[in-house]
């Protein structure tokens, strides 16, 4: 079974579906979130901060409420993993030229 870290299309769809489920739960539980607010949420910390700001909850209570609502789901939709730095090149190929054939006259 693919997971979100694999970068497969199914995992990406699953992550997007999970995000939508979480946003729907947030929308139904806390009605003061506008569509713009919901689309701007990137993490659980964002939800907690917004609850504190919009509802005047204590941070600890907001954190407990969000943890309960999220049920170990992630809000983030992670992009495909990217290589850090430059691509690895096999020894001896660092100075290889790429010759591209051109069309004649």
Secondary structure, 3 states (H helix, E strand, C coil): CCCHHHCCHHHHHHHHHHHHHHHHHHHHHCCCCCHHHHHHCCCHHHHHHHHHHHHCCCHHHHHHHHHHHHCCCCCCCCCCCCCCCCCCCCCCCCCCCCCCCCCCC
